[in-house]
Protein backbone atom coordinates (compact mmCIF):
# COMPACT_ATOMS: atom_id res chain seq x y z
CA UNK A 1 0.00 0.00 0.00
CA UNK A 2 1.52 3.39 -0.96
CA UNK A 3 2.35 5.78 1.82
CA UNK A 4 -0.13 8.58 2.24
CA UNK A 5 1.18 12.04 1.66
CA UNK A 6 0.33 14.60 4.28
CA UNK A 7 -2.44 16.84 3.15
CA UNK A 8 -1.34 20.36 2.53
CA UNK A 9 -3.53 23.08 3.83
CA UNK A 10 -4.69 24.77 0.68
CA UNK A 11 -5.41 28.42 1.05
CA UNK A 12 -9.08 28.82 0.27
CA UNK A 13 -9.59 31.58 -2.22
CA UNK A 14 -12.81 33.50 -2.61
CA UNK A 15 -15.79 34.28 -0.46
CA UNK A 16 -19.45 33.39 -0.63
CA UNK A 17 -22.22 35.93 -1.10
CA UNK A 18 -23.32 35.23 2.47
CA UNK A 19 -19.84 36.01 3.82
CA UNK A 20 -19.54 39.20 1.77
CA UNK A 21 -23.01 40.28 2.93
CA UNK A 22 -22.10 39.67 6.60
CA UNK A 23 -18.86 41.64 6.23
CA UNK A 24 -20.66 44.57 4.63
CA UNK A 25 -23.45 44.67 7.19
CA UNK A 26 -21.00 44.73 10.11
CA UNK A 27 -19.85 48.18 9.01
CA UNK A 28 -21.49 50.99 11.04
CA UNK A 29 -24.35 52.77 9.31
CA UNK A 30 -24.65 50.26 6.45
CA UNK A 31 -28.10 48.86 5.75
CA UNK A 32 -29.84 47.01 2.98
CA UNK A 33 -32.05 48.99 0.65
CA UNK A 34 -32.43 49.97 -2.98
CA UNK A 35 -30.33 52.17 -5.21
CA UNK A 36 -31.11 52.81 -8.86
CA UNK A 37 -33.93 50.26 -8.48
CA UNK A 38 -31.51 47.49 -7.45
CA UNK A 39 -31.09 45.78 -4.07
CA UNK A 40 -28.06 47.48 -2.56
CA UNK A 41 -26.13 48.22 0.58
CA UNK A 42 -26.54 51.82 1.64
CA UNK A 43 -24.33 53.99 3.82
CA UNK A 44 -26.29 56.83 5.33
CA UNK A 45 -29.09 56.14 2.86
CA UNK A 46 -26.82 56.40 -0.21
CA UNK A 47 -25.24 53.76 -2.43
CA UNK A 48 -22.25 51.93 -1.01
CA UNK A 49 -22.26 48.46 -2.61
CA UNK A 50 -24.34 45.87 -4.44
CA UNK A 51 -24.05 42.43 -5.99
CA UNK A 52 -24.26 41.97 -9.76
CA UNK A 53 -23.72 39.28 -12.40
CA UNK A 54 -25.84 36.70 -10.59
CA UNK A 55 -24.13 37.61 -7.31
CA UNK A 56 -20.65 36.64 -8.52
CA UNK A 57 -19.38 40.23 -8.47
CA UNK A 58 -19.58 42.96 -5.84
CA UNK A 59 -19.67 46.62 -6.89
CA UNK A 60 -18.06 48.72 -4.15
CA UNK A 61 -17.84 52.48 -3.92
CA UNK A 62 -14.34 53.71 -3.05
CA UNK A 63 -12.89 57.00 -1.91
CA UNK A 64 -11.02 57.67 -5.16
CA UNK A 65 -10.33 56.22 -8.57
CA UNK A 66 -6.68 55.95 -7.49
CA UNK A 67 -7.79 53.49 -4.79
CA UNK A 68 -9.27 51.31 -7.54
CA UNK A 69 -6.04 51.44 -9.52
CA UNK A 70 -4.05 50.30 -6.49
CA UNK A 71 -6.42 47.38 -5.89
CA UNK A 72 -6.18 46.32 -9.52
CA UNK A 73 -2.38 46.26 -9.24
CA UNK A 74 -2.49 44.27 -6.00
CA UNK A 75 -4.81 41.55 -7.29
CA UNK A 76 -5.92 41.94 -10.93
CA UNK A 77 -7.80 38.64 -10.81
CA UNK A 78 -10.11 39.91 -8.10
CA UNK A 79 -10.42 43.65 -8.79
CA UNK A 80 -11.51 45.18 -12.10
CA UNK A 81 -13.89 47.71 -13.65
CA UNK A 82 -15.94 48.15 -16.79
CA UNK A 83 -16.40 51.17 -19.01
CA UNK A 84 -19.55 52.02 -17.05
CA UNK A 85 -17.42 52.64 -13.93
CA UNK A 86 -14.39 54.16 -15.68
CA UNK A 87 -14.94 57.69 -14.34
CA UNK A 88 -16.52 56.67 -11.03
CA UNK A 89 -14.65 55.76 -7.82
CA UNK A 90 -15.85 52.17 -7.69
CA UNK A 91 -14.35 48.75 -8.12
CA UNK A 92 -15.83 45.44 -9.19
CA UNK A 93 -14.75 42.48 -7.07
CA UNK A 94 -14.88 38.85 -8.23
CA UNK A 95 -16.03 37.05 -5.09
CA UNK A 96 -14.53 33.76 -6.28
CA UNK A 97 -11.06 35.33 -6.46
CA UNK A 98 -10.78 37.71 -3.51
CA UNK A 99 -9.32 36.34 -0.26
CA UNK A 100 -11.63 36.89 2.72
CA UNK A 101 -9.08 38.92 4.70
CA UNK A 102 -8.41 41.16 1.72
CA UNK A 103 -12.13 41.75 1.16
CA UNK A 104 -12.60 42.62 4.83
CA UNK A 105 -9.73 45.14 4.65
CA UNK A 106 -10.97 46.69 1.40
CA UNK A 107 -14.50 47.04 2.78
CA UNK A 108 -13.21 48.71 5.94
CA UNK A 109 -11.03 51.22 4.08
CA UNK A 110 -13.81 51.98 1.57
CA UNK A 111 -16.26 52.51 4.43
CA UNK A 112 -13.81 54.87 6.19
CA UNK A 113 -13.21 56.91 3.02
CA UNK A 114 -16.84 57.09 1.88
CA UNK A 115 -18.27 57.79 5.34
CA UNK A 116 -15.70 60.56 5.90
CA UNK A 117 -16.92 62.25 2.71
CA UNK A 118 -20.51 62.11 3.92
CA UNK A 119 -20.16 63.59 7.40
CA UNK A 120 -22.08 66.86 7.87
CA UNK A 121 -18.97 68.76 9.05
CA UNK A 122 -17.05 67.81 5.94
CA UNK A 123 -19.92 68.71 3.61
CA UNK A 124 -20.30 72.09 5.30
CA UNK A 125 -16.57 72.72 5.05
CA UNK A 126 -16.65 71.91 1.33
CA UNK A 127 -19.45 74.45 0.74
CA UNK A 128 -17.51 77.37 2.21
CA UNK A 129 -15.92 79.63 -0.37
CA UNK A 130 -12.13 79.59 -0.26
CA UNK A 131 -10.55 82.76 1.03
PAZAPA-4460 file (N, C-alpha, C; in steps of 0.05 Angstrom, whole numbers, plus 32768, in hexadecimal, padded with zeros to 4 digits):
% residues 131
    n_x    n_y    n_z   ca_x   ca_y   ca_z    c_x    c_y    c_z   seq   type   mol
   8011   7FE9   8000   8000   8000   8000   8012   8019   8000     1      X     A
   800D   802C   7FEE   801E   8044   7FED   801B   8055   8006     2      X     A
   8030   8062   800D   802F   8074   8024   801E   808C   801E     3      X     A
   800E   8094   8031   7FFD   80AC   802D   800E   80C5   8031     4      X     A
   800A   80D7   801E   8018   80F1   8021   8008   8102   8034     5      X     A
   8016   8112   8044   8007   8124   8056   7FF7   8138   8045     6      X     A
   7FE0   813E   804D   7FCF   8151   803F   7FD9   816D   8044     7      X     A
   7FDD   817B   802F   7FE5   8197   8033   7FCC   81A8   8038     8      X     A
   7FD0   81BC   8047   7FB9   81CE   804D   7FB8   81E2   8036     9      X     A
   7FA6   81DD   8024   7FA2   81EF   800E   7F95   8209   8018    10      X     A
   7F9F   821F   800E   7F94   8238   8015   7F7A   823B   8005    11      X     A
   7F64   823E   8013   7F4A   8240   8005   7F48   825D   7FFA    12      X     A
   7F43   825E   7FE1   7F40   8278   7FD4   7F23   827D   7FD0    13      X     A
   7F1B   8296   7FD1   7F00   829E   7FCC   7EEE   829E   7FE4    14      X     A
   7ED8   82AC   7FE1   7EC4   82AE   7FF7   7EA9   82A8   7FEB    15      X     A
   7E97   82A0   7FFC   7E7B   829C   7FF3   7E6C   82B6   7FF5    16      X     A
   7E55   82B7   7FE8   7E44   82CF   7FEA   7E3C   82D3   8007    17      X     A
   7E36   82BE   8015   7E2E   82C1   8031   7E44   82CD   8042    18      X     A
   7E5D   82C5   803D   7E73   82D0   804C   7E77   82ED   8045    19      X     A
   7E76   82F4   802C   7E79   8310   8023   7E63   8321   8030    20      X     A
   7E4B   8317   802F   7E34   8326   803B   7E38   832B   8058    21      X     A
   7E41   8316   8067   7E46   8319   8084   7E5B   832E   8089    22      X     A
   7E71   832D   8079   7E87   8341   807D   7E7D   835D   8078    23      X     A
   7E6D   8361   8063   7E63   837B   805D   7E50   8386   8073    24      X     A
   7E3F   8375   807C   7E2B   837D   8090   7E37   8381   80AC    25      X     A
   7E4F   8379   80B0   7E5C   837F   80CA   7E67   839B   80CC    26      X     A
   7E69   83A8   80B5   7E73   83C4   80B4   7E5E   83D7   80BF    27      X     A
   7E66   83E9   80D1   7E52   83FC   80DD   7E43   840C   80C8    28      X     A
   7E29   840F   80CC   7E19   841F   80BA   7E11   8413   80A0    29      X     A
   7E1A   83FA   809A   7E13   83ED   8081   7DFA   83DD   8085    30      X     A
   7DE7   83E0   8072   7DCE   83D1   8073   7DC7   83C8   8057    31      X     A
   7DB4   83B6   8056   7DAB   83AC   803C   7D94   83BE   8032    32      X     A
   7D94   83C3   8019   7D7F   83D4   800D   7D80   83D2   7FEF    33      X     A
   7D77   83E7   7FE2   7D77   83E7   7FC4   7D85   8400   7FBA    34      X     A
   7D94   83FD   7FA5   7DA1   8413   7F98   7D9F   840F   7F7A    35      X     A
   7D96   8423   7F6C   7D92   8420   7F4F   7D80   8408   7F49    36      X     A
   7D6D   8403   7F5A   7D59   83ED   7F56   7D64   83D1   7F5C    37      X     A
   7D7D   83D0   7F66   7D8A   83B6   7F6B   7D8E   83B2   7F89    38      X     A
   7D8B   8399   7F93   7D92   8394   7FAF   7DAF   839B   7FB3    39      X     A
   7DB4   83AB   7FC8   7DCF   83B6   7FCD   7DD4   83B8   7FEA    40      X     A
   7DED   83BE   7FF0   7DF5   83C4   800C   7DF9   83E3   800C    41      X     A
   7DED   83EF   801F   7DED   840C   8021   7DFD   8415   8039    42      X     A
   7E0B   842B   8036   7E19   8438   804C   7E0D   8453   8050    43      X     A
   7E00   8457   8066   7DF2   8471   806B   7DDD   8476   8056    44      X     A
   7DD0   8460   804C   7DBA   8463   8039   7DC3   8466   801C    45      X     A
   7DDD   8465   8017   7DE8   8468   7FFC   7DF8   844F   7FF4    46      X     A
   7DFA   844B   7FDA   7E07   8433   7FCF   7E23   842F   7FDB    47      X     A
   7E29   8416   7FE3   7E43   840F   7FEC   7E4D   83F6   7FDD    48      X     A
   7E3B   83E2   7FD9   7E43   83C9   7FCC   7E2A   83BA   7FC2    49      X     A
   7E2F   83A8   7FB0   7E19   8395   7FA7   7E26   837E   7F99    50      X     A
   7E17   8368   7F98   7E1F   8351   7F88   7E15   8353   7F6C    51      X     A
   7E23   8348   7F59   7E1B   8347   7F3D   7E24   832E   7F30    52      X     A
   7E1E   8329   7F17   7E26   8312   7F08   7E1F   82F8   7F17    53      X     A
   7E05   82F5   7F1D   7DFB   82DE   7F2C   7E0A   82DA   7F46    54      X     A
   7E10   82F0   7F54   7E1D   82F0   7F6E   7E3A   82E5   7F6D    55      X     A
   7E47   82E6   7F57   7E63   82DD   7F56   7E76   82F4   7F58    56      X     A
   7E6C   830C   7F56   7E7C   8325   7F57   7E70   8338   7F6A    57      X     A
   7E81   8346   7F79   7E78   835B   7F8B   7E82   8376   7F80    58      X     A
   7E70   8389   7F7E   7E77   83A4   7F76   7E7A   83B3   7F90    59      X     A
   7E91   83C0   7F94   7E97   83CE   7FAD   7EA0   83EB   7FA7    60      X     A
   7E93   83FE   7FB4   7E9B   841A   7FB2   7EB5   841E   7FC2    61      X     A
   7EC8   842C   7FB6   7EE1   8432   7FC3   7EE4   8450   7FC8    62      X     A
   7EF9   8458   7FD5   7EFE   8474   7FDA   7F08   8482   7FC1    63      X     A
   7F19   8475   7FB1   7F24   8481   7F99   7F28   846C   7F83    64      X     A
   7F2B   8476   7F6B   7F31   8464   7F55   7F4E   8459   7F58    65      X     A
   7F5F   8469   7F65   7F7A   845F   7F6A   7F7A   8446   7F7C    66      X     A
   7F67   8446   7F8F   7F64   842E   7FA0   7F5E   8415   7F8F    67      X     A
   7F4D   8419   7F7B   7F47   8402   7F69   7F5F   83F9   7F5A    68      X     A
   7F6F   840C   7F51   7F87   8405   7F42   7F9B   83F5   7F53    69      X     A
   7F9D   83FC   7F6C   7FAF   83EE   7F7E   7FA5   83D1   7F82    70      X     A
   7F8B   83CE   7F86   7F80   83B4   7F8A   7F84   83A2   7F72    71      X     A
   7F80   83AE   7F5A   7F84   839E   7F42   7FA1   8395   7F3F    72      X     A
   7FB4   83A5   7F48   7FD0   839D   7F47   7FD6   8388   7F5C    73      X     A
   7FCA   8389   7F73   7FCE   8375   7F88   7FC4   835A   7F80    74      X     A
   7FAC   8359   7F74   7FA0   833F   7F6E   7F8E   8342   7F56    75      X     A
   7F99   8342   7F3E   7F8A   8347   7F25   7F75   8331   7F20    76      X     A
   7F78   831A   7F2B   7F64   8305   7F28   7F4B   830A   7F38    77      X     A
   7F4D   8319   7F4D   7F36   831E   7F5E   7F29   8339   7F59    78      X     A
   7F39   834E   7F53   7F30   8369   7F50   7F31   8372   7F33    79      X     A
   7F1B   837E   7F29   7F1A   8388   7F0E   7F04   839D   7F0C    80      X     A
   7F00   83A8   7EF4   7EEA   83BA   7EEF   7EE2   83B8   7ED2    81      X     A
   7ECB   83C2   7ECC   7EC1   83C3   7EB0   7EC0   83E0   7EA7    82      X     A
   7EBA   83E4   7E8E   7EB8   83FF   7E84   7EA3   8410   7E93    83      X     A
   7E8E   8403   7E9C   7E79   8410   7EAB   7E84   841E   7EC4    84      X     A
   7E98   8412   7ED0   7EA4   841D   7EE9   7EBE   842B   7EE5    85      X     A
   7EC6   842F   7ECC   7EE0   843B   7EC6   7EE5   8456   7ED5    86      X     A
   7ED2   8468   7ED5   7ED5   8482   7EE1   7EC8   8484   7EFD    87      X     A
   7EC3   846E   7F0A   7EB6   846D   7F23   7EC7   845F   7F37    88      X     A
   7ECA   8469   7F50   7EDB   845B   7F64   7ECE   8442   7F6F    89      X     A
   7ECE   842D   7F5E   7EC3   8413   7F66   7ED4   83FD   7F5B    90      X     A
   7ED3   83E6   7F67   7EE1   83CF   7F5E   7ECE   83B8   7F5D    91      X     A
   7ED2   83A6   7F4A   7EC3   838D   7F48   7ED5   8377   7F54    92      X     A
   7ECA   8366   7F64   7ED9   8352   7F73   7ECE   8336   7F6C    93      X     A
   7EDE   8325   7F61   7ED6   8309   7F5B   7ED8   82FA   7F76    94      X     A
   7EC0   82F2   7F80   7EBF   82E5   7F9A   7ECF   82CB   7F9A    95      X     A
   7ED0   82BD   7F84   7EDD   82A3   7F82   7EFC   82A6   7F84    96      X     A
   7F06   82BE   7F80   7F23   82C3   7F7F   7F2E   82D2   7F97    97      X     A
   7F1E   82E1   7FA5   7F28   82F2   7FBA   7F2B   82E3   7FD4    98      X     A
   7F43   82E3   7FE1   7F46   82D7   7FFB   7F34   82E5   8010    99      X     A
   7F2A   82D6   8022   7F17   82E2   8036   7F24   82F9   8045   100      X     A
   7F3D   82F5   804F   7F4A   830A   805E   7F4E   8324   804D   101      X     A
   7F54   8320   8034   7F58   8337   8022   7F3D   8346   801F   102      X     A
   7F28   8337   801A   7F0D   8343   8017   7F06   8352   8030   103      X     A
   7F0A   8347   8048   7F04   8354   8061   7F13   836F   8063   104      X     A
   7F2D   836E   805C   7F3D   8387   805D   7F34   839C   8049   105      X     A
   7F2E   8393   8031   7F25   83A6   801C   7F0A   83B2   8024   106      X     A
   7EF8   83A2   802F   7EDE   83AD   8038   7EE2   83C2   804E   107      X     A
   7EF3   83BC   8061   7EF8   83CE   8077   7F03   83E9   806D   108      X     A
   7F17   83E8   805C   7F23   8400   8052   7F0F   8410   8041   109      X     A
   7F00   8402   8030   7EEC   8410   801F   7ED7   841D   8031   110      X     A
   7ECE   840F   8046   7EBB   841A   8059   7EC6   8433   8066   111      X     A
   7EDF   8432   806F   7EEC   8449   807C   7EED   8461   8069   112      X     A
   7EF5   845C   8050   7EF8   8472   803C   7EDD   847E   8034   113      X     A
   7EC9   846D   802F   7EAF   8476   8026   7EA0   8483   803D   114      X     A
   7EA1   8478   8054   7E93   8484   806B   7E9F   849F   8073   115      X     A
   7EB9   84A2   8070   7EC6   84BB   8076   7EBC   84D1   8063   116      X     A
   7EB7   84CA   804A   7EAE   84DD   8036   7E91   84E5   803C   117      X     A
   7E82   84D5   804A   7E66   84DA   804E   7E5F   84E6   806A   118      X     A
   7E73   84EC   807A   7E6D   84F8   8094   7E64   8515   8090   119      X     A
   7E51   851E   80A0   7E46   8539   809D   7E5C   854E   80A0   120      X     A
   7E6F   854B   80B2   7E85   855F   80B5   7E95   8562   809C   121      X     A
   7E9B   854C   808F   7EAB   854C   8077   7E9C   8559   8060   122      X     A
   7E82   8552   805D   7E72   855E   8048   7E70   857C   804C   123      X     A
   7E6C   8585   8065   7E6A   85A2   806A   7E84   85B0   8063   124      X     A
   7E9A   85A3   806A   7EB5   85AE   8065   7EB9   85B1   8047   125      X     A
   7EB0   859E   8038   7EB3   859E   801B   7EA3   85B4   800E   126      X     A
   7E8C   85BC   801A   7E7B   85D1   800F   7E86   85ED   8013   127      X     A
   7E97   85F1   8026   7EA2   860B   802C   7EB3   8615   8015   128      X     A
   7EB0   862E   800D   7EC2   8639   7FF9   7EDE   863B   8003   129      X     A
   7EF2   8636   7FF2   7F0D   8638   7FFB   7F15   8655   7FFD   130      X     A
   7F26   865B   8010   7F2D   8677   8015   7F49   867D   800C   131      X     A
***
